[in-house]
Amino acid sequence: MAKKKCVAQYNEECSMLRNRRGQMNTGEQSPVSTHHESTQEDDRLSEGDSQSLNGTSAQHDQGIYSPNNEAQSTAFFLLVVLLSFSTRLYKIMEPPHVCWDETHFGKMGSYYINRTFFFDVHPPLGKMLIGLAGYMTGYDGTYPFLKPGDKYEHHNYWGMRGFCASLGSCLPPFAYLTVLELSQSPTAALITAAVLAFGEDLLLTNFVHSDAAMLSPMVFRPFSAPWWFWLVLTGVNLSGALGVKFVGLFVILLVGMNTAWDLWSLLGDLHLSLIDFGKHVLSRVFGLILLPLFLYVTIFAVHFVVLNKSGPGDGFFSSAFQSRLIGNNLHNASMPEYLAYGSIITVKNLRIAGGYLHSHWHLYPEGVGAKQQQVTAYLHKDYNNMWLVHRSNDSDAQSGEPDLVRHGDIIQLEHKETTRNLHSHLHEAPLTKKHFQVTGYGINGTGDPNDLWQVEVCGGRKGDLVKVLRSKVRFLHRATGCVLYSSGKTLPKWGWEQVEITCSPYLKETPNSQWNIEDHINAKLPNISLSVLKPHFLEILLESHIVMIRGNSGLKPKDNEMNSKPWHWPINYQGLRFSGVNETEYRVYLLGNPVIWWLNLVSLGLYVVIVAVASLALRRGVQLDKRRIEHCRVLMEGGGLLLLGWLLHYVPFYTMGRILYYHHYFPAMLFSSMLTGKVGLPQTHAPHNAPFILIAHYRLIQEIMLEYFYMFHPLSYGMRGPLAHDPDSTMAGLKWMDSWEF
C-alpha cells in the first residue's frame, strides 16, 4: 500500500506540473507567476516536513539567496558581470606581439578591411566581426600577421582583442541566467558563474580568435517571457553559432531535440486544442528553422559582397567563381574560345578544391615509384601550373591559323617551366596504391609513348571542339588506358603538402577525373568575353560550403605538429602554448584551472550516479516528500539538458579524422560547468541536507576557485622569468602533470 501510495503521489505531481506547463505555453500564465504559485503550493503541501528541517539551513537557499528576491538576484548578476569583464579585459594589450592563431584570424580580419577574398574552413561571421571590430577601432588592415612573436609596434590591435574578450565576458553572466532558470537556485548559478570566470582556459577569448564568438551566449529558453522574444532570440543565436563555426551544428541539434521533446509533451496535453498545437509547431518552424536559415544565408551574402577582390583563396574555387572577383585574371577577361595546338594553358580539376595540374623541378623520393619529376595538384595560381599543348607527332603548325583540339585527339602536355612532358606508367601512385603514378618525363618536349594522352569531351562526340572553361574534359592515357585523376589526398612534406595526382584505371566519370581549361593564351586566336561565366548567388553559396567541408576534413596532422586527442580534454592532460618558449620571452600557456577542470569531471560522474539513484528510488516507490520529488524533477530535466549538451559537443570529436586542438573542448566545457553548478548545491525546493550535496557551502567553493585562479593566472595573463622547474619561478611546484609544457 505504501508503494502504491507513493507512486500515485508521484504521478499526481507529474500531472500537476504538466498542466502548469501547458497553461504557461498557451499564454494563460507567465513563467514567473507559475513559479510563485508552484513555490507557494509546495510550501503549503510540505509545511509539516519543513518544520523538521534545520531552520538556518532551510533559510539559506530560500531566504537570502531566493530568486524571488529580485534586488538580490540583480546584485548577484551585476557582480558576475563585473567579475567576468574584469578577469578577461585585464592586461588585454599584453603581450604586444602576435600570439598563436592571431596569425590567422588577425590576417583574416585584415582581408575584410581590404576586401580581399580568402578561404577558410569555417563560415565567415567570426572573422567578419573581428575585421569590423578592428576597423571601428582604427586598425587600417596593413599589418601582415606573418608569424607568432612578430611585434605589433604602432599598429592598433586592441580593438580586435577587446572585441573577442568582450564576447567571452558574456559567458559567465548568461550561464548564470541559464542555470538560474533551469534550477531556480541562485547558489547553483553563482557556482557556475565562478567556474567560468575563474577558469583560465576561457581567457583564450582575450586574444584574436573566432572561438570567442563561437562561445557567445546561447539562450535556448523558448518558453520564457516574453515568449516571442525568446523564440526569436534563440533563432538569431542559432544562426550566429553556425555562422562562426560548423560545430554550431551541435547547438542546433541540441535545441532541435529539446524542441521536438517539448512539442511531443504539448501533443499529450489534452487541454491544448490541435489548432493551438499547430500554432506552436508553425511558430517553431519560423523561429528555429526559417529565421536562422535566412540570417545564415544573409551572413554569406554580406561576406561575398565585402570580399570582392582577388586574393589567396581564389584557387580553391571554380573558374566560374573566380570570374566574379576583381583583379582575378578571369574577371571581365577575354581569351580564345576554343583550345588549339600551340596554346599555353592551365588545367583545373573539377573536384572542389581539386587544384591545378602542377609540376616543379623536384623529383619523387627514393622508393616512391620511378624517381622522376613530381606532378601534383596545387590549390593556388602559380607559374608552374602552365602547360604547352602539342600534337602527338610534335608537328604543331608554325604559321597561319593554328589547328583546334577536338574530342578524341591525341596530345602531349609539356610543362612550360621544366619542359618535361606529362607522363604515366605502371608504377603505383604514392598514396592511392591502386592507381598509377603520374610524373614529368623527357626534356624539351621529347619523351616516349607514355607521354600521349587522348582528349575526351564529357558527353561529346568525335570532332567536337574543346571549349575553354565550359567543356568538361578527361585525359585518357594511351599506353595504360587509365585517366588523369586528382585524388584529393595531401602528399607528405617531400611533395610540399600538395594534392596527389594519379592515373586511375577506373574510368567512371567523376569530378576527380574531369578537368577544364582555365587560362588560355594563344596570340593567333581571337578572344571572347568571359562575363557569361559569372555564377548566381545560390551557386557560389553551395560551392563555398562544399569547399569548406572538404577543407575541414583535409586538415590532417602534419609531421611533428602538436595535436590533441579528445580523451586529453576532460582530464586537462595537455595545454596549448600561445606564446614564448624560453625564460627571456613573454610566455602565455593555455591550460584549464586544474581544480575547476577536475571538479567538472567529478560532477559529470556524480550527476549520473545521482540521477540513477533517484530514478531507482522513484521506480521502487520510495516515499519522498514533495520537495525532494520536485528537486529530482528539476535535476533530471535541467541537468539532463546540460548533460546532453556536453555529450553532443564532445563525443562527435572521437569520429573526426582532422587535426584537433585543446580549444575544441570549450563549448562542451561550458555545459559541464553549468552542470557542476546544478549538481554542486541544493535547488530551491530541496532540503539543505540533501544527500547529494557536493560541497556544503558555496563560499568554500568560491574561495578554492579564487585561490587556484590566483596560483595559475600567470599562465594565461603571461609571464617572464625562470621556467617552472626553477625554484624561483612563479609556477614552481605547480607543474602537477608531466604533460603540461610550461
C-alpha positions in Angstrom: 0.0 0.0 0.0 2.8 2.4 0.8 4.4 1.7 -2.5 1.2 2.3 -4.4 0.5 5.5 -2.4 4.0 6.9 -3.2 3.7 6.1 -6.9 0.2 7.6 -7.1 1.6 10.7 -5.3 4.5 11.0 -7.9 2.0 10.6 -10.8 -0.2 13.3 -9.3 2.9 15.6 -9.1 3.8 15.0 -12.7 0.2 15.6 -13.9 0.1 18.8 -12.0 3.4 20.0 -13.4 2.3 19.1 -17.0 -0.9 21.1 -16.5 1.0 24.1 -15.3 3.4 23.9 -18.2 0.5 23.7 -20.7 -1.0 26.8 -19.2 2.2 28.6 -19.5 2.8 27.6 -23.1 -0.8 28.6 -24.1 -0.3 32.1 -22.6 -2.6 31.7 -19.6 0.2 32.5 -17.1 3.6 33.9 -17.2 6.6 31.8 -16.1 7.1 34.0 -13.1 3.6 33.6 -11.8 3.7 29.9 -12.3 6.9 29.6 -10.3 5.4 31.7 -7.5 2.3 29.6 -7.5 4.3 26.4 -7.5 6.5 27.6 -4.7 3.6 28.7 -2.5 1.6 25.5 -3.2 4.6 23.3 -2.4 5.2 25.3 0.8 1.6 24.6 1.9 1.7 20.9 1.0 5.1 20.4 2.7 4.6 22.6 5.8 4.8 19.7 8.1 8.0 18.4 6.5 9.7 21.9 6.6 9.3 22.1 10.3 11.5 19.1 10.7 14.4 20.7 8.8 17.1 22.9 10.3 15.7 26.4 10.3 19.0 28.1 9.5 19.9 25.7 6.7 16.5 25.9 5.0 16.5 29.6 5.1 20.0 29.7 3.5 18.8 29.0 0.0 15.2 30.1 0.2 15.6 33.3 2.0 18.7 35.4 1.5 19.5 33.8 -1.9 15.9 33.3 -3.1 15.4 34.1 -6.8 12.1 35.8 -5.6 14.3 38.5 -4.1 14.7 40.5 -7.3 17.0 43.0 -5.9 19.3 40.4 -4.6 19.3 38.4 -7.8 20.1 41.6 -9.8 23.0 42.4 -7.4 24.4 38.9 -8.0 24.1 39.2 -11.7 25.9 42.6 -11.7 28.6 41.1 -9.6 29.0 38.3 -12.1 29.2 40.8 -15.0 31.8 42.8 -13.2 33.9 39.8 -12.3 33.7 38.3 -15.8 34.7 41.5 -17.7 37.5 42.4 -15.2 39.1 38.9 -15.5 39.1 39.0 -19.3 39.9 42.6 -20.0 42.8 42.7 -17.6 46.2 43.1 -19.4 44.4 42.9 -22.7 47.3 44.6 -24.5 49.9 42.0 -23.4 51.8 40.5 -25.0 52.3 43.2 -27.7 53.1 40.7 -30.3 51.2 38.1 -32.4 50.1 35.0 -30.4 49.2 31.6 -31.9 46.0 31.8 -34.0 46.1 35.6 -34.2 48.3 34.8 -37.1 45.3 33.5 -39.0 42.3 35.4 -37.6 44.0 38.8 -37.4 45.1 38.3 -41.0 41.5 37.4 -42.0 40.3 40.5 -40.3 42.7 42.5 -42.4 41.3 40.7 -45.5 37.9 42.0 -44.7 39.1 45.6 -44.2 41.0 45.4 -47.6 38.0 43.5 -49.2 40.4 40.7 -50.3 39.0 37.3 -50.9 40.4 34.4 -48.8 39.5 30.8 -47.9 38.8 29.4 -44.5 37.3 26.0 -43.5 34.6 27.7 -41.3 31.7 30.1 -42.0 32.7 33.8 -42.0 30.8 35.5 -39.2 33.6 35.3 -36.6 36.3 36.7 -38.9 33.9 39.3 -40.3 33.2 40.6 -36.8 36.9 40.6 -35.9 37.6 42.7 -39.0 34.7 45.0 -38.2 36.0 45.5 -34.6 39.4 46.3 -35.9 38.1 48.8 -38.5 35.8 50.5 -35.9 38.8 51.0 -33.5 41.2 52.4 -36.0 43.1 49.4 -37.4 43.9 50.0 -41.0 44.4 46.4 -42.2 48.0 46.8 -43.1 49.7 44.5 -40.5 50.8 41.3 -42.2 50.4 38.8 -39.3 53.2 36.7 -40.7 54.1 34.5 -37.6 53.7 34.3 -33.9 56.1 36.6 -32.0 56.1 39.4 -34.5 55.7 42.8 -32.8 52.6 44.9 -33.4 54.6 48.1 -33.0 52.5 51.1 -34.0 49.6 49.0 -35.3 46.3 49.2 -33.5 45.3 45.8 -32.3 43.5 46.4 -29.0 40.1 46.6 -30.7 40.2 43.1 -32.1 41.4 41.6 -28.8 38.9 43.7 -26.8 36.0 42.6 -29.0 36.9 38.9 -28.6 37.4 39.4 -24.8 34.0 41.2 -24.5 32.2 38.3 -26.2 33.9 35.9 -23.9 33.0 38.0 -21.0 29.3 37.4 -21.8 29.7 33.7 -20.9 29.5 33.7 -17.1 26.5 36.2 -17.0 24.5 34.2 -19.5 25.5 30.9 -17.9 24.3 32.3 -14.6 20.9 33.2 -16.0 20.6 29.9 -17.8 21.3 27.8 -14.7 19.1 30.1 -12.6 16.2 29.4 -15.0 16.9 25.7 -15.1 17.3 25.2 -11.3 15.7 28.3 -9.7 18.8 28.3 -7.4 21.0 31.4 -7.4 23.5 29.4 -5.4 23.9 26.9 -8.3 24.0 29.8 -10.8 26.8 31.6 -8.8 28.9 28.4 -8.7 28.5 28.1 -12.5 29.5 31.7 -13.0 32.5 31.3 -10.7 33.6 28.2 -12.5 33.6 30.1 -15.9 35.0 33.3 -14.5 38.0 31.7 -12.8 38.8 29.1 -15.5 42.0 30.3 -17.1 41.2 28.2 -20.2 38.5 30.6 -21.3 40.9 33.5 -21.1 41.6 32.3 -24.7 38.9 34.8 -25.6 41.4 37.6 -24.7 43.1 37.0 -27.9 42.0 37.5 -31.5 40.3 34.2 -32.1 37.0 33.2 -33.6 36.1 30.8 -30.8 35.4 33.8 -28.7 32.4 34.4 -31.0 31.5 30.7 -31.0 31.2 30.9 -27.2 28.8 33.8 -27.3 25.8 33.2 -25.0 23.3 30.7 -26.3 19.9 31.3 -24.7 17.7 28.4 -25.6 14.7 29.1 -23.4 11.8 29.4 -25.9 9.1 29.4 -23.2 10.5 32.2 -21.1 8.6 35.5 -21.0 8.1 37.3 -23.3 7.5 34.2 -25.4 8.1 35.5 -28.9 11.2 37.4 -27.8 13.0 34.4 -26.5 11.9 32.3 -29.5 13.3 34.8 -32.0 16.4 35.4 -29.9 17.0 31.6 -29.9 16.8 31.6 -33.7 19.2 34.5 -34.0 21.7 32.8 -31.7 21.5 29.6 -33.7 22.4 31.3 -36.9 25.2 33.1 -35.1 26.6 29.8 -33.7 26.6 28.1 -37.1 27.8 31.3 -38.8 31.0 31.3 -36.8 32.0 27.6 -36.8 30.4 24.3 -38.1 30.4 23.0 -34.5 27.4 25.3 -34.1 25.5 22.3 -35.7 25.7 20.6 -32.3 23.9 23.6 -30.6 21.3 23.4 -33.4 20.9 19.6 -32.8 20.5 20.2 -29.0 17.8 22.9 -29.5 16.1 20.7 -32.1 16.0 17.7 -29.8 14.7 19.8 -26.9 12.1 21.4 -29.2 10.9 18.0 -30.5 10.5 16.7 -27.0 8.7 19.8 -25.9 6.2 19.5 -28.9 5.7 15.9 -28.0 4.8 16.9 -24.5 2.4 19.5 -25.8 0.7 17.0 -28.0 -0.1 14.9 -25.0 -1.7 17.9 -23.2 -5.5 17.3 -23.7 -6.2 20.8 -22.6 -4.5 22.1 -25.8 -6.5 22.0 -29.0 -5.0 20.8 -32.2 -5.3 24.2 -33.7 -3.2 25.7 -30.8 -0.7 22.8 -31.1 -0.4 23.6 -34.9 0.4 27.2 -34.0 3.1 26.0 -31.7 4.6 23.9 -34.5 4.5 26.7 -37.0 5.9 29.3 -34.7 8.9 27.0 -34.0 9.4 26.3 -37.7 9.5 30.1 -38.2 11.7 31.0 -35.2 14.0 28.0 -35.2 14.3 27.0 -38.8 13.3 29.7 -41.3 14.7 32.7 -39.4 18.1 31.1 -38.6 18.4 29.9 -42.2 17.6 33.4 -43.6 20.1 35.0 -41.3 22.8 32.4 -42.1 22.4 33.0 -45.8 22.5 36.7 -45.2 25.9 36.3 -43.5 27.3 34.8 -46.6 25.6 37.4 -48.8 27.5 40.1 -46.9 30.7 38.0 -47.0 30.6 37.8 -50.8 29.7 41.4 -51.2 32.5 42.6 -49.0 35.2 40.3 -50.3 35.0 41.2 -54.0 38.8 41.4 -54.8 41.0 38.6 -55.9 43.1 37.1 -53.1 44.9 34.0 -51.8 41.7 31.9 -51.7 40.9 32.1 -55.4 42.5 28.8 -56.4 40.2 26.8 -54.0 37.2 27.7 -56.1 36.0 27.0 -59.6 36.8 29.1 -62.6 33.3 30.5 -62.7 33.5 31.5 -59.1 36.8 33.3 -59.7 35.4 35.3 -62.6 33.4 37.4 -60.1 36.5 38.7 -58.2 38.0 42.0 -59.2 41.7 41.6 -60.1 41.4 37.9 -60.9 42.6 37.1 -64.4 39.2 35.7 -65.2 37.3 38.8 -64.1 35.9 40.6 -67.2 38.5 38.8 -69.1 38.7 37.7 -72.7 40.6 34.8 -74.2 40.3 32.4 -77.2 37.1 30.4 -77.0 38.4 27.0 -78.3 41.6 25.1 -77.3 44.2 24.9 -80.0 47.6 23.3 -80.6 50.5 25.6 -79.5 48.4 27.2 -76.7 49.7 27.9 -73.2 47.0 26.7 -70.7 46.3 25.9 -67.1 44.2 22.8 -66.3 41.9 22.9 -63.3 40.3 19.8 -61.7 36.5 20.0 -61.4 36.5 18.4 -58.0 36.0 21.2 -55.5 39.5 22.1 -54.1 40.9 19.6 -56.6 43.6 22.0 -57.6 45.5 23.0 -60.8 47.6 20.5 -62.7 51.1 21.4 -61.5 54.8 20.3 -61.7 58.1 21.6 -60.4 61.8 20.6 -60.5 61.6 18.3 -57.5 61.7 14.5 -58.1 59.8 11.8 -56.3 61.9 10.4 -53.5 63.6 7.0 -53.5 61.1 4.2 -53.1 58.1 6.2 -54.4 57.6 4.8 -57.9 60.0 6.0 -60.5 62.4 8.7 -59.4 61.1 11.2 -62.0 59.7 14.7 -61.7 56.8 15.3 -59.4 53.3 16.1 -60.8 50.8 17.4 -58.3 47.7 19.5 -58.0 48.2 22.9 -56.5 45.4 25.0 -55.0 46.9 28.4 -55.8 47.6 30.2 -59.0 51.3 29.7 -59.9 53.6 29.9 -62.9 54.3 26.2 -62.5 50.7 25.5 -63.4 51.3 26.3 -67.1 51.4 23.7 -69.9 52.0 23.8 -73.6 49.6 21.8 -75.9 51.4 19.8 -78.6 50.3 17.3 -81.2 51.3 13.7 -80.6 53.8 13.8 -83.5 55.2 17.2 -82.3 54.4 18.9 -85.6 52.5 22.0 -84.5 51.5 24.4 -87.2 54.0 27.2 -87.2 52.2 29.7 -89.4 48.6 30.7 -90.2 45.6 29.7 -88.1 46.5 27.0 -85.5 44.6 23.8 -85.6 41.9 23.4 -82.9 41.9 20.5 -80.5 38.9 18.2 -80.9 37.3 15.3 -79.0 39.4 12.2 -79.5 42.6 13.9 -80.4 46.0 12.6 -79.1 48.1 15.3 -77.5 51.2 15.9 -75.4 51.2 18.3 -72.5 54.7 19.9 -71.9 55.3 21.6 -68.6 56.3 25.2 -69.6 58.9 25.8 -66.8 60.7 22.4 -66.9 60.0 21.4 -70.5 59.1 17.8 -69.3 56.0 16.0 -70.6 53.0 14.8 -68.6 53.7 11.1 -68.3 52.3 8.0 -66.7 53.4 4.3 -66.4 52.6 1.1 -64.4 54.3 2.2 -61.2 51.9 2.6 -58.3 50.9 6.1 -57.2 52.4 7.5 -54.0 49.3 7.3 -51.8 46.5 5.7 -53.8 48.2 2.4 -54.4 45.6 1.0 -56.9 46.3 3.9 -59.2 49.3 4.6 -61.4 52.0 7.2 -60.8 52.0 10.4 -62.9 55.3 12.1 -63.5 57.1 14.7 -65.6 59.4 12.9 -68.2 61.7 13.8 -71.1 63.4 17.1 -72.0 62.4 19.9 -74.3 59.2 18.1 -75.2 61.0 14.9 -76.2 59.9 11.8 -74.4 58.3 8.4 -75.1 54.9 6.9 -76.0 53.9 7.1 -72.3 53.6 10.9 -72.8 50.5 10.6 -75.0 47.0 11.5 -73.8 43.7 11.3 -75.6 41.3 14.3 -75.0 37.7 13.4 -74.3 35.0 16.0 -74.0 32.5 14.6 -71.5 29.3 14.0 -73.3 30.9 14.9 -76.6 31.2 13.2 -80.0 34.2 12.7 -82.2 35.2 16.0 -83.8 33.6 18.3 -81.1 35.8 21.3 -80.2 37.1 21.8 -76.7 35.7 25.0 -75.3 37.8 26.9 -72.8 36.3 27.0 -69.3 33.0 25.4 -70.4 34.0 22.0 -71.6 34.5 19.2 -69.1 37.3 17.1 -70.4 39.2 13.9 -69.5 42.7 12.9 -70.4 42.9 9.2 -71.2 46.4 7.7 -71.1 47.0 5.9 -74.3 49.6 3.3 -73.1 47.8 2.1 -69.9 44.2 3.1 -70.5 44.0 5.0 -67.2 42.5 8.5 -66.8 44.2 11.6 -65.2 42.9 11.9 -61.7 43.1 14.3 -58.6 42.8 12.1 -55.5 42.3 14.9 -53.1 44.9 13.4 -50.8 47.7 15.5 -49.3 51.2 14.5 -50.1 53.9 14.4 -47.3 56.5 17.2 -47.0 58.5 15.8 -49.9 55.6 16.7 -52.1 55.2 20.1 -50.5 51.9 19.1 -49.0 50.3 19.5 -52.3 47.5 17.2 -53.7 48.3 13.8 -55.2 47.8 13.4 -59.0 47.3 9.8 -60.2 46.2 7.9 -63.3 43.1 5.9 -62.4 42.3 2.6 -64.1 38.7 3.1 -63.1 37.1 5.0 -65.9 33.8 6.1 -64.3 33.3 9.8 -64.8 33.7 11.7 -61.5 34.7 15.3 -60.8 38.1 13.9 -59.7 38.8 12.8 -63.3 37.2 15.8 -65.0 39.1 19.0 -65.9 38.5 22.3 -67.6 40.9 24.6 -69.4 41.1 27.8 -67.4 43.8 30.1 -68.6 44.3 30.1 -72.4 47.0 32.1 -74.2 47.3 32.0 -78.0 48.0 35.1 -79.9 46.8 33.6 -83.2 43.2 33.2 -82.0 40.6 35.9 -81.4 39.4 36.5 -77.8 35.8 36.4 -76.5 34.4 37.9 -73.2 34.1 35.6 -70.2 31.4 37.6 -68.4 28.9 35.0 -69.2 30.6 32.7 -66.7 29.6 34.7 -63.6 27.6 32.4 -61.3 24.4 33.1 -59.4 24.4 33.6 -55.6 23.0 30.2 -54.8 25.7 28.6 -56.9 28.5 30.3 -55.1 26.8 29.6 -51.7 26.7 25.9 -52.5 30.2 25.8 -53.8 31.6 27.6 -50.8 30.1 25.1 -48.5 31.5 22.1 -50.4 34.9 23.7 -50.3 34.7 24.4 -46.6 33.6 20.9 -45.7 36.3 19.3 -47.8 38.9 21.7 -46.5 37.8 20.9 -42.9 38.1 17.2 -43.4 41.5 17.7 -45.1 43.1 19.3 -42.0 45.3 16.4 -41.1 48.1 16.5 -38.5 51.5 17.3 -40.1 54.8 15.8 -39.2 55.8 16.8 -35.6 52.8 19.1 -35.4 51.2 19.3 -32.0 47.9 17.5 -31.9 45.4 17.0 -29.2 43.1 14.0 -28.6 39.6 14.1 -27.2 40.4 12.0 -24.2 43.0 14.6 -23.2 40.4 17.3 -22.7 38.3 16.4 -19.7 41.3 15.5 -17.6 43.2 18.6 -18.6 46.0 16.4 -19.8 47.8 18.9 -22.0 47.6 22.6 -22.6 48.5 24.8 -25.6 51.4 27.1 -26.0 50.3 30.5 -27.1 53.5 32.5 -27.0 57.1 32.1 -26.0 59.3 29.1 -25.1 62.2 30.3 -23.0 62.7 32.4 -19.9 63.6 35.6 -21.8 60.3 35.6 -23.8 56.8 36.6 -22.7 55.1 33.3 -22.3 51.4 32.5 -22.5 50.2 29.0 -21.9 46.5 27.9 -22.3 45.6 25.5 -19.5 42.4 25.0 -17.6 42.4 25.7 -13.9 43.0 22.1 -12.8 40.7 22.3 -9.7 37.8 23.6 -11.8 38.6 21.2 -14.6 38.6 18.1 -12.4 35.6 19.4 -10.4 33.7 19.4 -13.7 34.8 15.9 -14.4 33.7 14.7 -10.9 30.4 16.5 -11.3 29.7 14.7 -14.6 30.1 11.3 -12.9 28.3 12.4 -9.8 25.3 13.6 -11.8 24.9 10.2 -13.5 25.0 8.5 -10.1 22.5 10.9 -8.6 20.0 10.5 -11.4 20.4 6.7 -11.4 19.7 6.6 -7.6 16.8 9.0 -7.8 15.3 7.1 -10.7 15.6 3.8 -8.9 14.0 5.3 -5.8 11.1 6.6 -7.7 10.6 3.4 -9.6 10.7 1.3 -6.4 8.1 3.7 -4.8 10.4 5.0 -2.0 8.4 7.5 0.0 9.7 11.0 -0.7 8.3 14.4 0.4 7.2 16.8 -2.3 10.3 19.0 -2.1 12.5 16.0 -2.8 10.3 15.0 -5.7 10.4 18.5 -7.2 14.2 18.6 -6.7 14.6 15.3 -8.5 12.5 16.6 -11.4 14.5 19.8 -11.7 17.7 17.9 -11.5 16.7 15.3 -14.1 15.2 17.7 -16.6 17.5 20.7 -16.4 20.6 18.6 -15.7 19.7 16.2 -18.4 19.6 19.0 -21.0 23.1 20.2 -19.9 24.5 16.6 -20.0 23.0 16.1 -23.5 24.7 19.4 -24.5 28.0 18.2 -23.2 27.7 14.8 -25.0 26.8 16.5 -28.3 29.7 18.8 -28.1 32.3 16.2 -27.0 31.6 12.7 -28.3 31.5 13.5 -32.1 35.2 14.5 -31.9 36.1 10.9 -31.5 34.8 10.2 -35.0 36.7 13.1 -36.6 39.9 12.4 -38.6 41.0 16.1 -38.8 43.6 17.7 -36.6 42.2 18.6 -33.2 43.2 21.2 -30.6 42.6 21.7 -26.9 40.2 24.6 -27.5 37.8 22.3 -29.4 36.5 21.2 -25.9 35.5 24.6 -24.8 31.8 24.5 -25.9 31.5 21.2 -24.1 33.2 22.6 -21.1 30.6 25.3 -20.9 27.9 22.7 -20.5 29.8 20.7 -18.0 30.4 23.9 -15.9 26.7 24.6 -15.8 26.1 21.0 -14.8 28.6 21.4 -12.0 26.6 24.3 -10.7 23.4 22.3 -10.6 25.0 19.2 -9.0 27.1 21.1 -6.5 24.4 22.7 -4.5 20.8 22.2 -3.5 18.0 23.6 -5.5 15.3 26.0 -4.2 12.9 23.2 -3.3 15.5 20.8 -1.8 16.3 20.4 1.9 19.7 21.8 2.7 20.9 18.5 4.0 20.1 16.6 0.7 22.4 13.5 0.4 23.8 14.5 -3.0 25.3 17.9 -2.0 28.9 18.0 -3.4 30.2 20.7 -1.0 28.3 22.3 1.9 28.8 25.9 1.2 29.2 28.0 -1.9 31.7 30.4 -0.3 34.1 27.5 0.3 33.9 26.6 -3.4 34.5 30.2 -4.5 37.4 30.6 -2.1 39.1 27.5 -3.5 38.4 28.6 -7.1 39.8 32.1 -6.4 42.9 30.7 -4.7 43.8 28.4 -7.6 42.9 31.0 -10.1 45.5 33.3 -8.5 48.1 30.5 -8.4 47.7 29.6 -12.1 46.8 33.0 -13.5 50.4 33.8 -14.8 49.9 31.1 -17.5 47.0 32.9 -19.1 47.9 36.5 -18.4 51.6 35.9 -19.4 54.9 35.8 -17.5 58.6 36.2 -18.0 61.5 34.8 -16.0 62.5 31.3 -14.9 60.7 28.3 -16.1 58.6 26.0 -13.9 61.5 23.7 -12.9 63.4 26.6 -11.4 62.6 27.2 -7.7 62.5 31.0 -8.4 59.7 30.6 -11.0 56.2 31.9 -10.3 55.0 28.5 -11.4 57.4 26.5 -9.3 55.8 23.4 -7.8 52.6 23.8 -9.9 53.5 21.5 -12.8 51.4 18.7 -11.4 51.4 16.7 -14.7 54.5 15.9 -16.8 52.4 16.6 -19.9 52.0 20.3 -19.0 54.5 22.2 -21.0 55.0 25.5 -19.2 
